Amino acid sequence: MINVNRLFVLSRSFGVGKRLLAARVRHVGREATLLQLRRSFKIHSRNLAYAKDLFLGQVNKVFPYPEIGNEELEEINQLVAPVERFFTEDVDSAKIDRDAKIPPETLNGLKELGLFGIMVPEEYGGLGLSNTMYARLAEIISLDGSIAVTLAAHQAIGLKVRMN
Protein backbone atom coordinates (compact mmCIF):
# COMPACT_ATOMS: atom_id res chain seq x y z
CA MET A 1 0.00 0.00 0.00
CA ILE A 2 1.29 3.41 -0.89
CA ASN A 3 2.02 5.95 1.81
CA VAL A 4 -0.27 9.02 1.80
CA ASN A 5 2.71 11.40 1.89
CA ARG A 6 4.36 9.65 -1.04
CA LEU A 7 1.09 9.76 -2.94
CA PHE A 8 0.85 13.49 -2.26
CA VAL A 9 4.39 14.11 -3.50
CA LEU A 10 3.87 12.00 -6.62
CA SER A 11 0.51 13.49 -7.41
CA ARG A 12 1.79 17.04 -6.88
CA SER A 13 3.80 16.74 -10.01
CA PHE A 14 0.59 15.93 -11.87
CA GLY A 15 -1.46 18.64 -10.14
CA VAL A 16 -4.00 16.32 -8.52
CA GLY A 17 -2.51 16.06 -5.03
CA LYS A 18 -4.85 18.49 -3.36
CA ARG A 19 -7.91 16.80 -4.80
CA LEU A 20 -6.71 13.33 -3.70
CA LEU A 21 -5.85 14.54 -0.22
CA ALA A 22 -9.22 16.23 0.13
CA ALA A 23 -10.97 13.03 -0.95
CA ARG A 24 -8.96 11.06 1.61
CA VAL A 25 -9.91 13.51 4.38
CA ARG A 26 -13.61 13.22 3.45
CA HIS A 27 -13.33 9.42 3.47
CA VAL A 28 -11.67 9.39 6.92
CA GLY A 29 -14.31 11.81 8.20
CA ARG A 30 -17.08 9.50 6.99
CA GLU A 31 -15.44 6.51 8.70
CA ALA A 32 -15.23 8.45 11.96
CA THR A 33 -18.90 9.36 11.73
CA LEU A 34 -19.87 5.72 11.10
CA LEU A 35 -17.72 4.63 14.04
CA GLN A 36 -19.46 7.15 16.29
CA LEU A 37 -22.85 5.86 15.16
CA ARG A 38 -21.82 2.29 15.94
CA ARG A 39 -20.53 3.26 19.36
CA SER A 40 -23.71 5.12 20.21
CA PHE A 41 -25.84 2.07 19.35
CA LYS A 42 -27.83 0.95 22.39
CA ILE A 43 -26.51 -2.44 23.42
CA HIS A 44 -29.55 -3.14 25.57
CA SER A 45 -32.00 -2.79 22.70
CA ARG A 46 -34.32 -5.79 22.31
CA ASN A 47 -33.97 -5.53 18.54
CA LEU A 48 -30.53 -7.14 18.65
CA ALA A 49 -29.88 -10.31 16.74
CA TYR A 50 -29.77 -13.53 18.74
CA ALA A 51 -26.03 -14.07 18.13
CA LYS A 52 -25.25 -10.54 19.30
CA ASP A 53 -27.31 -11.16 22.46
CA LEU A 54 -25.20 -14.25 23.11
CA PHE A 55 -22.02 -12.25 22.59
CA LEU A 56 -23.24 -9.63 25.06
CA GLY A 57 -24.12 -12.32 27.60
CA GLN A 58 -27.86 -11.90 27.30
CA VAL A 59 -29.15 -15.40 26.76
CA ASN A 60 -32.86 -15.56 26.01
CA LYS A 61 -34.76 -18.79 25.68
CA VAL A 62 -35.20 -19.65 22.05
CA PHE A 63 -36.34 -23.22 22.43
CA PRO A 64 -37.85 -24.62 25.60
CA TYR A 65 -35.90 -27.34 27.36
CA PRO A 66 -37.50 -30.71 26.53
CA GLU A 67 -39.83 -31.93 29.25
CA ILE A 68 -39.95 -35.63 30.02
CA GLY A 69 -43.31 -37.14 30.87
CA ASN A 70 -43.77 -39.68 33.67
CA GLU A 71 -44.28 -42.54 31.24
CA GLU A 72 -41.10 -41.67 29.34
CA LEU A 73 -39.20 -41.26 32.61
CA GLU A 74 -40.22 -44.75 33.75
CA GLU A 75 -39.17 -46.20 30.41
CA ILE A 76 -35.77 -44.48 30.64
CA ASN A 77 -35.23 -45.79 34.16
CA GLN A 78 -36.08 -49.33 33.04
CA LEU A 79 -33.54 -49.12 30.21
CA VAL A 80 -30.73 -47.31 32.02
CA ALA A 81 -30.12 -49.85 34.81
CA PRO A 82 -29.49 -52.90 32.58
CA VAL A 83 -27.36 -50.90 30.16
CA GLU A 84 -25.23 -49.49 33.00
CA ARG A 85 -24.86 -52.98 34.48
CA PHE A 86 -23.82 -54.40 31.10
CA PHE A 87 -21.21 -51.69 30.53
CA THR A 88 -19.71 -52.01 34.02
CA GLU A 89 -19.70 -55.82 34.20
CA ASP A 90 -19.39 -57.16 30.65
CA VAL A 91 -17.57 -54.55 28.56
CA ASP A 92 -13.77 -54.71 28.68
CA SER A 93 -12.71 -51.46 27.00
CA ALA A 94 -9.01 -52.21 27.38
CA LYS A 95 -9.42 -55.53 25.55
CA ILE A 96 -11.44 -53.86 22.79
CA ASP A 97 -8.71 -51.24 22.33
CA ARG A 98 -5.90 -53.78 22.54
CA ASP A 99 -7.48 -56.20 20.02
CA ALA A 100 -8.96 -53.41 17.85
CA LYS A 101 -12.13 -55.49 17.69
CA ILE A 102 -15.36 -55.69 19.67
CA PRO A 103 -15.76 -59.30 20.88
CA PRO A 104 -18.77 -61.23 19.55
CA GLU A 105 -20.14 -61.78 23.07
CA THR A 106 -20.17 -58.01 23.64
CA LEU A 107 -21.95 -57.45 20.32
CA ASN A 108 -24.51 -60.13 21.27
CA GLY A 109 -25.07 -58.40 24.62
CA LEU A 110 -25.68 -55.09 22.85
CA LYS A 111 -28.09 -56.87 20.51
CA GLU A 112 -30.00 -58.49 23.40
CA LEU A 113 -30.41 -55.08 25.04
CA GLY A 114 -31.79 -53.74 21.75
CA LEU A 115 -29.13 -51.05 21.48
CA PHE A 116 -28.70 -51.49 17.73
CA GLY A 117 -32.27 -50.25 17.28
CA ILE A 118 -32.49 -47.39 19.76
CA MET A 119 -34.05 -44.95 17.27
CA VAL A 120 -35.75 -47.58 15.09
CA PRO A 121 -39.56 -47.48 15.49
CA GLU A 122 -41.14 -50.37 17.38
CA GLU A 123 -43.08 -51.46 14.29
CA TYR A 124 -39.71 -52.33 12.68
CA GLY A 125 -38.41 -54.17 15.74
CA GLY A 126 -36.52 -51.33 17.40
CA LEU A 127 -36.91 -49.57 20.74
CA GLY A 128 -38.43 -46.45 19.19
CA LEU A 129 -36.88 -44.06 21.70
CA SER A 130 -37.08 -40.29 21.50
CA ASN A 131 -34.01 -38.09 21.07
CA THR A 132 -34.09 -37.27 24.79
CA MET A 133 -34.06 -40.93 25.74
CA TYR A 134 -31.35 -41.63 23.15
CA ALA A 135 -29.22 -38.88 24.67
CA ARG A 136 -29.60 -40.41 28.14
CA LEU A 137 -28.49 -43.83 26.88
CA ALA A 138 -25.67 -42.21 24.89
CA GLU A 139 -24.20 -40.97 28.18
CA ILE A 140 -23.74 -44.58 29.27
CA ILE A 141 -22.80 -45.94 25.84
CA SER A 142 -20.03 -43.35 25.53
CA LEU A 143 -18.11 -45.10 28.32
CA ASP A 144 -16.48 -47.06 25.50
CA GLY A 145 -15.63 -45.10 22.37
CA SER A 146 -15.59 -48.08 20.01
CA ILE A 147 -19.03 -49.23 21.05
CA ALA A 148 -20.37 -45.68 20.99
CA VAL A 149 -19.22 -45.19 17.39
CA THR A 150 -20.60 -48.59 16.35
CA LEU A 151 -24.02 -47.92 17.86
CA ALA A 152 -24.14 -44.31 16.61
CA ALA A 153 -23.46 -45.55 13.08
CA HIS A 154 -26.39 -47.95 13.38
CA GLN A 155 -28.66 -45.08 14.42
CA ALA A 156 -27.54 -42.65 11.73
CA ILE A 157 -26.09 -44.09 8.55
CA GLY A 158 -28.91 -44.89 6.21
CA LEU A 159 -31.41 -45.65 8.96
CA LYS A 160 -34.03 -43.17 7.78
CA VAL A 161 -33.58 -44.26 4.17
CA ARG A 162 -34.06 -47.93 5.04
CA MET A 163 -37.29 -47.22 6.90
CA ASN A 164 -38.87 -45.18 4.08
C-alpha positions in Angstrom: 0.0 0.0 0.0 1.3 3.4 -0.9 2.0 6.0 1.8 -0.3 9.0 1.8 2.7 11.4 1.9 4.4 9.6 -1.0 1.1 9.8 -2.9 0.8 13.5 -2.3 4.4 14.1 -3.5 3.9 12.0 -6.6 0.5 13.5 -7.4 1.8 17.0 -6.9 3.8 16.7 -10.0 0.6 15.9 -11.9 -1.5 18.6 -10.1 -4.0 16.3 -8.5 -2.5 16.1 -5.0 -4.9 18.5 -3.4 -7.9 16.8 -4.8 -6.7 13.3 -3.7 -5.8 14.5 -0.2 -9.2 16.2 0.1 -11.0 13.0 -1.0 -9.0 11.1 1.6 -9.9 13.5 4.4 -13.6 13.2 3.4 -13.3 9.4 3.5 -11.7 9.4 6.9 -14.3 11.8 8.2 -17.1 9.5 7.0 -15.4 6.5 8.7 -15.2 8.5 12.0 -18.9 9.4 11.7 -19.9 5.7 11.1 -17.7 4.6 14.0 -19.5 7.2 16.3 -22.8 5.9 15.2 -21.8 2.3 15.9 -20.5 3.3 19.4 -23.7 5.1 20.2 -25.8 2.1 19.4 -27.8 0.9 22.4 -26.5 -2.4 23.4 -29.6 -3.1 25.6 -32.0 -2.8 22.7 -34.3 -5.8 22.3 -34.0 -5.5 18.5 -30.5 -7.1 18.7 -29.9 -10.3 16.7 -29.8 -13.5 18.7 -26.0 -14.1 18.1 -25.3 -10.5 19.3 -27.3 -11.2 22.5 -25.2 -14.2 23.1 -22.0 -12.2 22.6 -23.2 -9.6 25.1 -24.1 -12.3 27.6 -27.9 -11.9 27.3 -29.2 -15.4 26.8 -32.9 -15.6 26.0 -34.8 -18.8 25.7 -35.2 -19.7 22.0 -36.3 -23.2 22.4 -37.9 -24.6 25.6 -35.9 -27.3 27.4 -37.5 -30.7 26.5 -39.8 -31.9 29.2 -39.9 -35.6 30.0 -43.3 -37.1 30.9 -43.8 -39.7 33.7 -44.3 -42.5 31.2 -41.1 -41.7 29.3 -39.2 -41.3 32.6 -40.2 -44.7 33.8 -39.2 -46.2 30.4 -35.8 -44.5 30.6 -35.2 -45.8 34.2 -36.1 -49.3 33.0 -33.5 -49.1 30.2 -30.7 -47.3 32.0 -30.1 -49.8 34.8 -29.5 -52.9 32.6 -27.4 -50.9 30.2 -25.2 -49.5 33.0 -24.9 -53.0 34.5 -23.8 -54.4 31.1 -21.2 -51.7 30.5 -19.7 -52.0 34.0 -19.7 -55.8 34.2 -19.4 -57.2 30.7 -17.6 -54.5 28.6 -13.8 -54.7 28.7 -12.7 -51.5 27.0 -9.0 -52.2 27.4 -9.4 -55.5 25.6 -11.4 -53.9 22.8 -8.7 -51.2 22.3 -5.9 -53.8 22.5 -7.5 -56.2 20.0 -9.0 -53.4 17.9 -12.1 -55.5 17.7 -15.4 -55.7 19.7 -15.8 -59.3 20.9 -18.8 -61.2 19.6 -20.1 -61.8 23.1 -20.2 -58.0 23.6 -22.0 -57.4 20.3 -24.5 -60.1 21.3 -25.1 -58.4 24.6 -25.7 -55.1 22.8 -28.1 -56.9 20.5 -30.0 -58.5 23.4 -30.4 -55.1 25.0 -31.8 -53.7 21.7 -29.1 -51.1 21.5 -28.7 -51.5 17.7 -32.3 -50.2 17.3 -32.5 -47.4 19.8 -34.1 -45.0 17.3 -35.7 -47.6 15.1 -39.6 -47.5 15.5 -41.1 -50.4 17.4 -43.1 -51.5 14.3 -39.7 -52.3 12.7 -38.4 -54.2 15.7 -36.5 -51.3 17.4 -36.9 -49.6 20.7 -38.4 -46.4 19.2 -36.9 -44.1 21.7 -37.1 -40.3 21.5 -34.0 -38.1 21.1 -34.1 -37.3 24.8 -34.1 -40.9 25.7 -31.4 -41.6 23.2 -29.2 -38.9 24.7 -29.6 -40.4 28.1 -28.5 -43.8 26.9 -25.7 -42.2 24.9 -24.2 -41.0 28.2 -23.7 -44.6 29.3 -22.8 -45.9 25.8 -20.0 -43.4 25.5 -18.1 -45.1 28.3 -16.5 -47.1 25.5 -15.6 -45.1 22.4 -15.6 -48.1 20.0 -19.0 -49.2 21.1 -20.4 -45.7 21.0 -19.2 -45.2 17.4 -20.6 -48.6 16.4 -24.0 -47.9 17.9 -24.1 -44.3 16.6 -23.5 -45.6 13.1 -26.4 -47.9 13.4 -28.7 -45.1 14.4 -27.5 -42.6 11.7 -26.1 -44.1 8.6 -28.9 -44.9 6.2 -31.4 -45.6 9.0 -34.0 -43.2 7.8 -33.6 -44.3 4.2 -34.1 -47.9 5.0 -37.3 -47.2 6.9 -38.9 -45.2 4.1 
